[in-house]
Amino acid sequence: MKFKFSVWVGSIALFASIYAPAVRAQTVTFEPRDQGSVEDSRSGTSRSAVAKCQSDTPVEPGLTPVVPTSHLGLTLSAHPTFYIYIPPTSAPYAQFTLKDEGDRTADSRGIYQTTIPLDGTAGIVAVPLPDSVSLEVGKTYSWFVGLVCQPAQTDFPWVRGNVQRIADEAVAETDLDRKTLLERAAIYGSAGLWYDTLHSPAQQVQTQPDDPIVRQNWLDLLHSVELQDLSDSPLIGDR
């Protein structure tokens, strides 16, 4: 009996030694490209206080774009998904606007605009760019999200992010369709493609919220771009 038990334990140890590296290999890290520093894209609030409606209780974090602080957000996609943390708020909805890089005013309609319905629940929402609007390769865009407060405010709280679509043949040739979501995210992360890196683990967190590996990859990714304050925030999904 002791012999059988030893063999059984040894088999488990061998199995673990074989498969543990494969599990550890499915980690996601973001390695930004060396493009020089850019303006902190999370500092573009219209007010010096935490981005919130005047009638709301001050909270930290406030309205926050889920983007790196000092690196241009890159993507391969013509229709990326944008992620924004929405704090507890009385605002019935938020407004998302995508604009050409030169148009940095928060009150113009830009090239795409949509509303995000809110129910007061704090969390990270996803805003996918529809098929009717495509990013051009090599072009940089700014995007804005503002809380539409009730009663109305003239200085409504808003935040800004940026995005540039690029072409990367090396990534395109990695047969992404045959990869898992985490494998894709790892490839995107090593290539410095923020929006693509973020989207894959975000999808997995929503479909596999109890998977510890999926959860840890999500947390590590947020920490890598100084977004650890959002670690406990639920992903609410598309709006």
N, C-alpha and C positions, 0 to 999 in steps of 0.2 A: 504493500500500500504506500509506504514512504517513497519507494522507487517511482511508482506511478505519479505520485504527487509532485515529485521533483521534476519529472519529465514534463508534466502539465505546466508547472511554473516556468520551467525553462522555455517551453514553447511560447508562452505569453511574452516572456522577455525578448525572445527572438523576433516575434511578431511586432512588438513595440519598437525594437531597434530598427526594423526594416521600414515600418510605416511612419514613425515619428518624424524623420527628416522630410517626408513628403508633406505631412501636415504643416510642419514649420515653414516649409517652402512657400506655402500659400499665405504669405503675409504681404501687406500692401504698404509701401512707403512712397512718399512723394518727393521727387528730386527736381526742383525747379531748374529750368534752363538758365544759363548765364546770359541774361538780356539786360543786365544793369538794373538798378533799383527804379521803381516807379512810385508814384504817389500812393500813400496808404489808402487803398480803396474802401476801407471801412471807416474812414474819418469824415465822409461826406455828409454828415447830418446837417440839417438846416438849423439846429439849435445846439447850444453848448451843453445842455443837460442831456441825460439819457433819452434816446429817441422814444417818445411816448406821447399819448394824448394828454392834454392839460388836466382832464378829469380823472386820469388813471393814477394809481399809486406808483411812485417811483420804484423801479425794480432793476436789478442787474442779472443777466445782461438785458439790454434793451433790444430794439429792432436791429438785426445783424445780418448782413449778407454772408453766406458761407463761402468765403473766398480767402486766398492768401492775402496777407497784409501788404506785402511789398513786391509781389511778382505779378506780371500780367497773366491773367487766366487764359490758358490756351485750350483749344479743342480741335478735333478732326471733324466734328459733326456739323452739318449745315443746320441742324435743329437740336441744339443742346438743351439740357434741362438745367434750370437755375434753382438754387436752394436758398431759402431765407428763413432765419429764425424769427418767429413772431412771438413777442412776449404776451403775457396776460393783458388784455386790452378791452376797452369798451367800444372800440371802433368796429362797425359792422362789416367793413371790408377794407382791404388794402388795394393799392393800384400799382401794377407793374408796367414799366415803360422801357422799351429798347430804342436806342438812338445811335446815330452815327457819332463817332468819337468827338467830333468838333462841337456837337450839340450837348452841352452839359447843364442846360437849364432844366429844372425839375418840373416846370409847368407846361412844356410843349408835348404834343402827342407822339413825336418821334415816328419810327417806322412800324412799331407794333405796340399796342397797349391793351391790357386786359385787367379785369378786376379779380381779386382773390377774396371770396366770401370767408368771413371769420365768425367764430362762435364764442370767442373769449378764451378758448383753450390755447395754452402756450405750446409751441412745438415748431419743428422744422417742416416747412411746406415746400413742395416741388412745383415749379412752373415750367412745363415743357414748351418749347417754341413750336408752334404748329407748322404743318407742311406748307402752309400758304406763305410763310416767311422764311427765307433762307439766308444764312450768313455767307458772305463772299470770302473766298480764300484770300488771305493776306490783308484783310481789312479788320480794323479794330472798332469795337462798339462799346458804348457805355450803357448800363442799365440801372434803373432806379426803382425803388419800392418805397411807397409812402403810405402811412396809415391815414385813412379818411375818417377823421374824428367827428364825433357828434357830442356836443354841438360843434359846428364848423369852426376850424381854426384857419387863420390866414397863414400862419407859419407851421403848416402841418409837418410832422416828423418824417424824414425820409433818409434813406441810405443809398449808397451807390456801389456798383461793381463794374468790372470791365471784362471783355472777352474778345479774343482774336481767333479766328479760324485759320488753321495752317494745313499744309499738305505734308505728310511724312511718309515717304515710301517704305522706309524701314519698318515702321509699325504696321502699315497696310499689308505688308507681305508676311506677317506672322500668322496668317490663317486664323484670325480672331473668331470666326464662326464656330470653330471646333474647340474653343477654349471655354472654361467655366467663367462665371462672372468674376470670381476672385483672381483667376489667372489673367483675365483681361485687365482688371484693375492694376495688377502688378506690372503688366507691360506698359499701360498708360502712365502709371506713376513714375516708372524709370525713365520715361520719355518726357516727363514734365508737362503732361496734358491734364490740367487740373479738372476741368469739367467732366472729362471722360473717366478719370480716376475716381472722382467722387460718386458718379452715378451708379457704377456697378455695385459697390458695397452698400450704397443707400437702398438699392433694390433688394439686396439680400437681407438687410436688416428688417425690411418690411415683410418679407415672405418667410424669414427664418429668425424671428426675434429672440428665440431661446437658444440658438446655436452659439456656444461660447467663442468659437473661433471667428465667426462672422461678427459678433459683437465686439471682440477685441480688435479686429482689423478696423472697424469703424472708429473706435475710440482712439487707436493709434494714429489714424489718419487725421482726425480733428486736432490731436495734440501736435502733430507735425507742422501745422500751420497756425499754431497759437489760438486754437478755438476750443481749448479744454473747458471753457465755461459752458459750452453747449453739450458736454459729454452726457449729461443726464436728460437731455431734451428728447422727447419722442419724435419720431418721424411721422408726420400726419399724412403725408402722401400728396398726390396731385390735387391741385385746386383749379 
